[in-house]
Structures are given as structure tokens and as C-alpha cells.
Amino acid sequence: SRFGGLRLSGRNTQEYCALAGTAGAGSLALLGGLSLLDLQLSLLVVMRQLAQCLLLAIGGLTCLQGERSSRAQLMDSFHAIVQEYFGFAMLPLGRAAAYALAALYCIGCRAAAVVEEESVVFRVVWYVCCMVASVGSAASVFGWRAARQHNQLLGVEEDIVDDAYHRSYQTAEPFDSYQPPGAS
């Protein structure tokens, strides 16, 4: 397929998209750390910035786990937690939305917080992280689109893929009819 001006094979494109997605997740976590470094000494501002820091860090680590589990053969213990509580991170479009929203929010909040004492290096790192998150978002959408086209070429119906995904979220049926031995 053609990506930019380069001609890439399907395998390389998938690897680049996975790398860009992982970099996007890492940049969200780094933005969370940078938010922590940018604390100001007003109670309301500190509470907002701590919430921002936690959301960015948790979102980045969750999306990183989603990126890892999309390529893994075996799932680790965090996979179940991420799947149960942060389901968006398990799908490429969910991660793309998280990266895009976080990048737009961080660009907006940095533009609104005009701080004269702020170093140029801090601003450059902040905006580079926002750009990497945006690229990660585009790569996740591109990877989702490529996987969808691949499934169509193989003749796999979209309903089968969606059904398998939704079945992984179904909870077990309760055992109301179970009677322990000796209890009559």
C-alpha cells in the first residue's frame, strides 16, 4: 500500500502502525507526567491539574496495554482489567479516539495556560507529545481500516468479527439452580 510518498508492504505498514500506536500511548503517559511537573500553587488549579495528570497517565497506560494485547499471543493479568473497565482501549478506533481527544485537549489547555516563566523545552516536549498522539490516532484508524479491508478480502463477515468481540464481554450465567451436595 502507499503511505505518504513511500511504497510499503502490508507487513511493514502494520508494524509502523503498531509502532505509532505504541508511541501515541507513551506520549499520553508522558503528557500526564509533564502535567505533574506543571503544578501551580492554587488549590483549584492543583485539583484540576492532578485530575488531568491522572486521566492522561491512566489513559496512556490503558491504551498501551490495548496496543500490547492486540499483538500478543498470550494475555497477562492486566488484559482482563483493561477489557472490563476500559473497553475502548481494546479496539483500534477506541484508542484512536482517546489519542485524538487527549491531543486536542492538551493543545487547548496549553494554549489557554499562558505562563511566561515556562521554558521553551517544556513547550516543545509538550507539543511534540501532542503531535505524536495525533499520529498515533491516525495510525490506529489506518490500522483498523487495513484490518477491515483484509477481513473483506478473506470473506470474513463483519458480523462474525463483531459477534466474537461482544461475546468476550458477556458475563457468565448465574448458577441459581446449583445445590451443594447434601443440601436437600
TALIN-V315944 format. One record per backbone hydrogen bond with DSSP energy under -1.0 kcal/mol. NH is the residue of the N-H (numbers start at 1). CO is the residue of the C=O. If there is no record, write none. Layout:
# TALIN-V315944
nh=<NH	NH>
co=<CO	CO>
This chain:
# TALIN-V315944
nh=<3	6	8	13	14	15	16	17	18	19	20	21	22	23	24	25	26	27	28	29	30	31	32	33	34	35	36	37	46	47	48	49	50	51	52	53	54	55	56	57	58	59	60	61	62	63	64	65	66	67	68	69	70	71	79	82	83	84	85	86	89	90	91	95	96	97	98	99	100	101	102	103	104	105	106	107	108	109	110	111	112	113	114	123	124	125	126	127	128	129	130	131	132	133	134	135	136	137	138	139	140	141	142	143	144	145	146	147	148	149	150	151	152	153	154	156	161	162	163	164	165	166	167	168	169	176	183>
co=<6	3	1	9	10	11	12	13	14	15	16	17	18	19	20	21	22	23	24	25	26	27	28	29	30	31	32	33	42	43	44	45	46	47	48	49	50	51	52	53	54	55	56	57	58	59	60	61	62	63	64	65	66	68	76	78	79	80	81	82	86	87	88	91	92	93	94	95	96	97	98	99	100	101	102	103	104	105	106	107	108	109	112	119	120	121	122	123	124	125	126	127	128	129	130	131	132	133	134	135	136	137	138	139	140	141	142	143	144	145	146	147	148	149	150	151	157	158	159	160	161	162	163	164	166	174	180>
